[in-house]
């Protein structure tokens, strides 16, 4: 599973409902985080990631997300280069999560 750079929303939901709870990192901007976010997600805007990625080095599994999955995919690939081997991006971002998993989540 660590070989996959992206994780599908359904697969993430199964992991969150099970015993394996990956660290959720929101790489959007604070104003986006204020609109909607996944429960227990930590905000680390993409621009701060180079200064803060050390916070993630000990995590076994890290799932990053943004609005549509583009920024988080770049972030996951970059984190793997820095040694965060379990970094993954939520495919389609929080927008796809809202459409497929949690329709009550505000969309923007």
Secondary structure, 3 states (H helix, E strand, C coil): CCCCCEECHHHHHHHHHCCCCCEEEECCCHHHHHHCCCCCCEECCHHHHHHHHHHHCCCCCEEEECCCCHHHHHHHHHHHHCCCCCEEEECCHHHHHHHHCCCCCCCC
